[in-house]
């Protein structure tokens, strides 16, 4: 069993520590793990060497070319590091991640301003993020809701979520909401740096099945070599598996687990979605 979609505390909405990730790998189930933090390779940058069970990866936030405010996630993996060093340190790839961080930081400032948080509350939020090991540029809604929002500001989570949504819609209407890098730019950058990439959790975007297939086909046109077939919700797995085979895409499997602590849930609750035996021979070929 492989888990090619796992987050550490370097993702703003995750709490899994490095020790917990290593403990999961030591259990032998799954046999290989890919840590794919949101727009961050910090987990891999801090490793003196790459363990055999670990595949370097990242989950990139980008926007659709024709709908710049419709965000999608791309999973990217960097196998064969012994032969090619650390390709995620390529200047083009670093610029891509820096753009994602700038967008998040700018959105944080704009939405915080619309919510009238004030300098004192914004500084308290930044301090909370830093205490958790997350840079202040990490996700807007995520930081406000998951890290400090409801507790620091005393707002109910639902009310805060609604306020953030309204602030984002206001920024979209006024044309001031910065957008993440376009999918075409991400594909061009990954073609330069190398790597195995594909669309993450296609069933979570609220698309109709025909629209989801069109987006997958568009990623194939841009050079995608995989698709996250096995993920939650699992209702569309048969259709995704069939479509991936017809397009000769590698079928990624991942739990998308954000918290490995026992008090907040077990990986097996997430990993039960990953079949013990599926068509992963091609994945092994790429990741060995």
C-alpha positions as CSV (number, residue, x, y, z in Angstrom):
1,X,0.0,0.0,0.0
2,X,1.2,3.5,-0.9
3,X,0.1,6.8,0.6
4,X,1.1,9.5,-1.9
5,X,-0.8,12.3,-0.3
6,X,0.2,13.1,3.2
7,X,0.6,16.4,5.0
8,X,2.9,17.5,7.8
9,X,2.8,20.6,10.1
10,X,4.4,22.6,7.3
11,X,1.0,22.7,5.7
12,X,-1.1,25.5,7.4
13,X,-4.1,23.2,8.0
14,X,-2.2,20.2,9.2
15,X,-0.8,19.1,12.5
16,X,1.2,15.9,11.8
17,X,4.7,16.3,13.2
18,X,7.8,14.8,11.6
19,X,8.0,12.2,14.4
20,X,4.5,11.1,13.7
21,X,5.2,10.7,10.0
22,X,8.3,8.7,10.7
23,X,6.3,6.5,13.2
24,X,3.7,5.8,10.5
25,X,6.4,4.8,8.0
26,X,8.1,2.6,10.6
27,X,4.8,0.6,10.9
28,X,5.3,-0.6,7.4
29,X,1.7,0.3,6.4
30,X,1.9,2.1,4.0
31,X,5.1,0.9,2.5
32,X,5.9,4.2,0.9
33,X,4.9,7.8,1.8
34,X,4.9,11.0,-0.1
35,X,4.8,14.1,2.0
36,X,3.0,16.7,-0.1
37,X,2.6,19.9,1.9
38,X,0.7,22.9,0.5
39,X,3.1,24.9,-1.7
40,X,6.0,24.0,0.6
41,X,9.0,21.7,0.4
42,X,10.1,22.6,3.9
43,X,9.7,19.0,5.2
44,X,12.1,17.7,2.5
45,X,14.5,20.7,2.8
46,X,15.1,19.8,6.4
47,X,16.1,16.2,5.8
48,X,19.8,15.4,5.7
49,X,19.1,12.4,3.6
50,X,16.0,10.8,2.0
51,X,14.8,7.6,3.7
52,X,13.9,4.7,1.4
53,X,10.2,5.0,2.3
54,X,9.9,8.7,1.4
55,X,9.1,10.3,-1.9
56,X,9.6,14.0,-2.2
57,X,6.4,15.8,-3.2
58,X,4.4,19.0,-3.0
59,X,0.7,20.0,-3.5
60,X,0.7,23.1,-5.6
61,X,-2.2,25.6,-5.5
62,X,-3.0,27.0,-9.0
63,X,-5.9,28.5,-10.9
64,X,-7.6,27.4,-14.1
65,X,-6.5,29.3,-17.2
66,X,-10.0,30.5,-18.1
67,X,-11.2,31.0,-14.6
68,X,-8.4,32.6,-12.5
69,X,-10.4,32.5,-9.3
70,X,-11.2,28.8,-9.5
71,X,-8.5,27.1,-7.6
72,X,-7.3,23.5,-8.1
73,X,-4.5,21.5,-6.5
74,X,-1.8,19.7,-8.4
75,X,0.2,16.8,-6.9
76,X,3.9,16.7,-7.9
77,X,6.5,14.1,-7.1
78,X,10.2,14.1,-7.5
79,X,11.6,10.5,-7.7
80,X,15.2,9.4,-8.4
81,X,16.7,12.1,-6.3
82,X,20.0,10.4,-6.1
83,X,20.5,11.0,-9.8
84,X,19.1,14.5,-10.1
85,X,19.8,16.1,-6.7
86,X,16.9,18.1,-5.3
87,X,14.9,19.4,-8.4
88,X,12.4,21.3,-6.2
89,X,15.3,23.8,-5.6
90,X,15.4,24.7,-9.2
91,X,15.0,28.5,-9.5
92,X,11.9,28.3,-11.7
93,X,10.2,26.0,-9.1
94,X,11.2,28.3,-6.2
95,X,9.7,31.3,-8.1
96,X,6.5,29.3,-8.5
97,X,6.2,28.6,-4.8
98,X,7.1,32.1,-3.9
99,X,4.3,33.4,-6.1
100,X,1.9,31.1,-4.2
101,X,3.2,32.4,-0.9
102,X,2.8,36.0,-2.1
103,X,-0.8,35.4,-3.1
104,X,-1.6,33.9,0.2
105,X,0.1,36.8,2.1
106,X,-1.7,39.4,0.0
107,X,-5.1,37.7,0.4
108,X,-4.5,37.6,4.1
109,X,-3.9,41.3,4.2
110,X,-6.9,42.1,2.0
111,X,-9.4,39.9,3.8
112,X,-8.1,40.9,7.2
113,X,-8.6,44.5,6.2
114,X,-12.2,43.8,5.1
115,X,-12.9,42.0,8.3
116,X,-11.6,45.0,10.2
117,X,-9.4,42.8,12.4
118,X,-7.1,45.7,13.3
119,X,-3.3,45.6,13.7
120,X,-3.4,44.1,17.2
121,X,-5.5,41.1,16.2
122,X,-3.6,40.6,13.0
123,X,-0.3,40.5,14.9
124,X,-1.8,38.1,17.4
125,X,-2.8,35.8,14.5
126,X,0.7,36.0,13.0
127,X,2.3,35.1,16.4
128,X,0.0,32.1,16.6
129,X,0.9,30.9,13.2
130,X,4.6,31.3,13.9
131,X,4.2,29.4,17.2
132,X,2.7,26.5,15.2
133,X,5.6,26.5,12.8
134,X,3.6,28.0,10.0
135,X,4.7,31.2,8.2
136,X,2.3,34.1,8.3
137,X,1.9,33.8,4.5
138,X,0.1,30.5,4.9
139,X,-3.5,30.2,3.8
140,X,-6.0,33.0,4.5
141,X,-9.1,31.1,5.5
142,X,-7.2,28.2,6.9
143,X,-5.2,30.4,9.3
144,X,-8.2,32.4,10.4
145,X,-10.3,29.3,11.0
146,X,-8.0,26.5,12.0
147,X,-5.2,28.3,13.8
148,X,-6.5,31.3,15.6
149,X,-9.7,32.7,14.1
150,X,-12.6,31.5,16.2
151,X,-10.6,31.4,19.5
152,X,-8.6,34.6,19.1
153,X,-11.5,36.7,17.9
154,X,-14.4,35.1,19.7
155,X,-16.4,34.6,16.6
156,X,-18.4,31.4,15.9
157,X,-16.6,29.4,13.2
158,X,-19.6,29.4,10.8
159,X,-19.9,33.2,11.1
160,X,-16.2,33.6,10.5
161,X,-16.3,31.3,7.5
162,X,-19.3,33.2,6.0
163,X,-17.5,36.6,6.6
164,X,-14.4,35.3,4.9
165,X,-16.4,34.0,1.9
166,X,-18.2,37.4,1.6
167,X,-14.9,39.2,1.8
168,X,-13.4,37.0,-1.0
169,X,-16.5,37.6,-3.2
170,X,-16.2,41.4,-2.7
171,X,-12.5,41.2,-3.8
172,X,-13.4,39.2,-6.8
173,X,-16.1,41.7,-7.8
174,X,-13.7,44.6,-7.5
175,X,-11.0,42.7,-9.3
176,X,-8.5,43.0,-6.4
177,X,-8.2,39.4,-5.3
178,X,-4.8,38.1,-6.5
179,X,-5.0,34.8,-8.2
180,X,-2.7,31.8,-7.9
181,X,-0.3,30.8,-10.8
182,X,-2.2,29.5,-13.8
183,X,-2.2,25.8,-14.5
184,X,-0.4,26.4,-17.8
185,X,2.5,28.1,-15.9
186,X,2.7,25.3,-13.4
187,X,2.9,22.7,-16.2
188,X,5.6,24.6,-18.0
189,X,7.6,24.9,-14.8
190,X,7.3,21.2,-14.0
191,X,8.4,20.4,-17.6
192,X,11.6,22.3,-16.8
193,X,12.3,20.8,-13.4
194,X,11.0,17.3,-14.1
195,X,8.7,15.3,-11.9
196,X,5.6,13.3,-12.0
197,X,2.4,15.3,-11.6
198,X,-1.4,15.2,-11.9
199,X,-4.7,16.6,-10.6
200,X,-5.4,16.1,-6.9
201,X,-8.8,14.9,-5.6
202,X,-10.9,15.7,-8.7
203,X,-14.1,14.7,-6.9
204,X,-13.8,17.5,-4.3
205,X,-14.3,20.5,-6.5
206,X,-18.0,20.2,-7.0
207,X,-17.7,19.6,-10.7
208,X,-20.1,17.6,-12.8
209,X,-18.6,14.4,-14.2
210,X,-18.3,15.7,-17.8
211,X,-16.6,18.8,-16.5
212,X,-14.2,16.8,-14.4
213,X,-13.2,14.7,-17.4
214,X,-12.6,17.9,-19.4
215,X,-10.3,19.2,-16.7
216,X,-8.4,15.9,-16.5
217,X,-8.0,15.9,-20.3
218,X,-6.7,19.5,-20.2
219,X,-4.0,18.5,-17.7
220,X,-3.0,15.6,-20.0
221,X,-2.7,18.1,-22.8
222,X,-0.4,20.2,-20.7
223,X,1.8,17.2,-19.8
224,X,0.3,15.5,-16.7
225,X,1.3,12.0,-16.2
226,X,-1.0,11.0,-13.4
227,X,-4.3,11.5,-11.6
228,X,-5.3,11.0,-8.0
229,X,-7.8,8.2,-8.5
230,X,-8.0,6.8,-5.0
231,X,-9.1,9.5,-2.6
232,X,-12.1,10.6,-0.6
233,X,-15.0,10.8,-1.5
234,X,-14.7,7.4,-3.1
235,X,-18.0,7.4,-5.1
236,X,-16.3,8.4,-8.4
237,X,-13.3,6.0,-8.1
238,X,-14.5,3.6,-10.7
239,X,-15.1,6.4,-13.3
240,X,-11.8,8.0,-12.4
241,X,-9.9,4.7,-12.6
242,X,-11.4,4.0,-16.1
243,X,-10.7,7.4,-17.3
244,X,-7.1,7.3,-16.1
245,X,-6.6,4.0,-17.9
246,X,-8.0,5.4,-21.1
247,X,-5.6,8.3,-20.9
248,X,-2.7,6.1,-19.8
249,X,-2.3,8.1,-16.5
250,X,-0.6,6.8,-13.4
251,X,-3.3,6.2,-10.7
252,X,-2.2,8.1,-7.6
253,X,-3.5,6.8,-4.2
254,X,-3.5,9.0,-1.1
255,X,-5.2,9.5,2.2
256,X,-4.8,13.4,2.3
257,X,-4.3,12.9,6.0
258,X,-3.6,16.2,7.9
259,X,-3.4,14.9,11.5
260,X,-1.7,11.8,12.6
261,X,-2.1,12.4,16.3
262,X,-4.1,9.8,18.1
263,X,-6.3,12.3,19.9
264,X,-7.6,13.7,16.6
265,X,-7.9,10.6,14.5
266,X,-5.9,7.7,13.2
267,X,-4.4,7.4,9.8
268,X,-6.3,4.2,9.2
269,X,-9.5,6.2,9.2
270,X,-8.2,8.0,6.2
271,X,-6.1,5.2,4.8
272,X,-9.0,2.8,4.6
273,X,-9.8,4.6,1.3
274,X,-6.6,3.3,-0.3
275,X,-7.0,-0.2,-1.7
276,X,-4.5,-2.8,-0.4
277,X,-4.1,-4.0,-4.0
278,X,-4.6,-1.8,-7.0
279,X,-2.9,-1.0,-10.3
280,X,0.2,0.6,-8.7
281,X,2.9,-1.2,-10.6
282,X,3.4,1.9,-12.8
283,X,3.7,4.0,-9.6
284,X,6.4,1.7,-8.2
285,X,8.2,2.0,-11.5
286,X,8.3,5.8,-11.2
287,X,9.0,6.0,-7.5
288,X,11.5,3.2,-6.9
